[in-house]
Amino acid sequence: MKQTNPVTRRSFLAQGGKLATGAALAKAALPWVHAAEDNTIRLALIGCGGRGSGAVADAMQSSYGPVKLVAMADLFEKRLAASYDVLSKKFGGQVDVPADRKFVGFDSYKKAIDLLRPGDVAMLTGYAGWRAQQLEYAVKKGVNVFMEKSFACDPPGVRRIIKAGEEAKKKNLKIAAGLMARHSRNRQELIKRIRDGELGEIQIVRTFRMQPCGTLRQRKPEEKELDWQISHFTHFLWVSGGLFAEMNIHQVDEICWIKDAWPVSAHGVGGRIANSNDCGQNLDSLSIEWTFADGTKAYHVTRWLQKCHSDFNTYIHGTKRAGVFPWLSGRRGEVQIYNDQRIAPDNVYWKAENEGYDTHWQAEWNVLLEAIRKNKPHNEAKRAALSNLTDIMGRAAVHSGKVITWDEAMASNFQFCPNLESLNEDSPPPLKADAQGRYPVPVPGQWTEI
């Protein structure tokens, strides 16, 4: 999606030019990096893709600086080099990451976090499969955390995020979670109006993410299988939870925010087009219904196909009026309330000022850094984890063809990759493709993930 701000998470690396080459990426343990005599908050970037690099840009541009990037870690050397090249050119002296503070490998996150001091921030912006163990390590080391969505692939990961968040509270550490829509001032204003009764009692919430999205091609023989699965993370449930978990958690979180509650059950349907040549694990269409304790229903419809109707918005229907949280590029910032249930330009009751889209990302960093500067409580771990569980139970309902309850999801010990934390560069891949290069796809009535 084209953004209004030239520095955005999804476009940051693409705008950065050519890859840096020849960087020596050290893997040995390093001594403590001593702080200069100033109030700079130092960052360690763990996961150097577009999201992570864009998050660094948001931190650099915050009014609650100064901040400095002092360490970087990733599973892939080329990705780290590309991120460093873009960030160093954009922010100059704010990027102080020499070769001996760049780390590559499955344990690289530890080496980057070890360089931080109390008050600094570990940026966990890599793959959701490893999010819980990285959060646990950062909390153990006594540093603040910014963690990107999604936060866990399966229920045990969710519970670990919650527990680590509780430990962080005991240590007065700050944890920010990458559900940036919560920091939109216009969304916050609409939530206030909902709580004040302007829409009446909320009856239905409808959310849609219907837009073209790419599929996974067949792996070439020269491409290493484990690297292939990890680097194409949105196509593999064990790495990311899948495309739905990665992309749709924002609107799932909005549903729970609007209701100020967690659902008691979920069911849904989904599938693929008949002529699909997708080698990955994702379905291309999903429709999920969550039920809340008061009987209210919330729906989410996803379709990733080309040449189809597009919609990317959250619609709220109360007994008095309807409202909308917009996501489509043509409606950014147009948070609105309508006179009745008819959502149309000639039926607007209240309209927020246009705040843009990228400001949500900037705002979440402003809140985190202000909390660190002023020692304010700030810990989004549990809320983020429970929104993630809502996401997981909806996905599981579609994949399995069953009704999934909240209690079942919370108690589940299912893991996509039980040995994930012992993986290394020489480990066999968790999944194997068939003769056509296709990986296992959920089949309702046969598939289990709760």
PAGUVO-812947 format. One record per residue (C-alpha): z, y, x. Coordinates in steps of 0.25 Angstrom, whole numbers, plus 5000, padded with zeros to 4 digits. Last residue first. Layout:
N
ZYX
...
END
This chain:
450
507548934976
506248924983
505648804976
504148774973
503748654964
503748714949
502948844954
502148814967
502548904978
501448904989
501548825002
500648875013
499148875014
498348855026
497348765019
497848635026
499248675021
500148775028
501548745034
502748825031
504048845040
503248865052
503648775064
504548855074
504048895087
504249045086
505649025080
506248985067
507748955066
508049065056
506949015046
507448865046
507748865030
506348925028
506048945013
507548945010
508148894997
509748904996
509748964982
511049024977
510449164975
509149104969
509849014959
510849124955
509749214952
508949114944
507549064946
506749024934
505648924940
504248924944
504648894958
503749004965
503949104953
505449084952
505649084967
504949224968
505849284957
507049224964
506649274977
506449414972
507749424965
508349364978
507649484986
508349584976
509649514979
509449524994
509049674993
510349704985
511149624995
510649695008
510549835003
511749885011
511950035013
513350095014
513350235020
513650245035
513050385036
511950355046
511850215042
511750245027
510750355031
509850255038
509850155027
509550265016
508450325024
507850195027
507750155012
507250295009
506050285019
505650155013
505650214999
505050345004
503750255007
503450254992
503250404988
504350484981
503550534969
504450604959
505050514948
504450504934
505150514921
504650484907
503250444910
502350404899
501050464902
500950394915
501150254909
502250144909
502450124894
503850074892
504450204887
504550344892
504250304906
505050314919
504450334933
504450304947
503150364953
503550354967
502350274971
501350264959
500050254965
500450164976
501050054967
502550044968
503150114956
504550094950
504250114935
505050144922
505150114908
505850174896
506950154885
507250004885
506949994900
505649944907
505549954922
504149944929
504049914944
502749934950
501649874958
500449844949
499049794953
498049734944
497249634951
496049634961
496849564972
498049474970
499549494974
500149484960
501649504957
502349524944
503849554943
504649554931
506049594927
506749544914
508049594908
508949484902
510249554906
510449454918
509149494923
507849404922
506749414933
505349384929
504349354940
502749354940
502049314953
500649314958
500049294972
500949184976
501349184990
501449065000
500249105009
498949035011
498249125000
496949074996
497149094981
496049044972
496949014960
497749144961
499249114965
500449094957
501649154950
502649144939
504149194936
505549164934
506849244938
508349234935
509649314935
509049444940
509849544949
510349674943
510149824944
509049804934
508149914941
508649874955
508349724952
506949754948
506749844959
507149734969
506049644963
505149764965
505449774980
505449624982
504049614978
503349624992
504149525001
504649424990
503349424984
502549404997
503449285001
504849265004
504649325018
504549215028
504849085020
503949135009
502749155017
501549245013
502349375015
502649325030
501349325035
501949345049
502949235047
501949135042
500949155053
501949165064
502449025060
501048965059
500449025072
499049085070
498049005078
497748915066
497449035057
498349045045
497649045031
497649185024
498849235017
498649325005
498549475003
499149554992
498449634981
499449704971
500349664959
501749704961
502349714948
503749744942
504249744928
505649774924
506049744910
507149784900
507949894907
508949964898
508550104895
507550174904
508350304906
509650224906
510350284918
510150164926
508650164924
508750314928
509450284941
508450174944
507350274942
507950364951
508150254962
506650224960
506350374963
507250374975
506650254981
507650184989
507750054981
506250044983
506450024998
506849874996
506949865011
508449835013
509449925020
510649865026
511749955032
512949895040
514349925035
514849795042
515349725030
514149775022
513249705033
513949575030
513649585015
512249615018
512149495027
512649415015
511649465006
510449445016
510949305018
510949275003
509549325002
509149235013
509749115006
508949154994
507549155000
506549245007
507549355011
507549505013
506249555008
506249665011
506549745024
507949745030
508549875036
509849835043
511049895049
511649835062
512949755064
512449635072
512849535061
512149625051
510849625059
510949475061
511149445046
510049535043
509149465052
509549325046
509249375032
507949445035
507249325042
506449265030
506249415026
505249435037
505349565046
505949705042
507449685047
507749825053
509049815060
509649955060
510650025069
512050075065
512649975074
511749945087
510449875087
509849795099
510349665093
509549685081
508249675089
508649555096
509149485084
507749515077
507049455088
507549315085
506249265078
505349325089
504949465095
505849575100
505549715104
506749785111
506249745125
504949805123
505449945120
505849985106
506150135105
505450175092
506050315088
505350365101
503950355095
503950345080
502550315076
502050265089
503250175091
503250125077
501750085077
501750015091
503149945088
502649885075
501449835081
502149775093
503149705083
502049645075
501349595087
502649535093
502949455080
504249405076
504849545076
505849635082
505949775086
507049865093
507450005095
506850085083
507550215082
508150295071
508550435069
508650445058
509150465044
507950555040
507150425041
505750425047
506150315058
506750225048
505550225039
504650205051
505550085055
505350035041
503850045042
503949955055
504749855048
503849845035
502549845043
503049735053
504049735064
505149645059
506449675065
506549825068
507749865076
508150005072
509150105079
509850215072
509850345081
511150425081
511150465095
511650435109
510650325112
510950185107
511050065117
510149955116
510949825117
510349725127
509149645124
508949495122
507649445126
506349435117
505649555122
504249595116
503449655127
502449745120
501049725125
500349775113
500649875102
499749845090
498749945085
498950055075
500150085067
499650105053
499649965050
501049955055
501650055046
500850015033
501849935026
503150005030
502550145029
502250255038
501150335032
501950375020
501150375007
500950225007
499750145005
500050005000
END
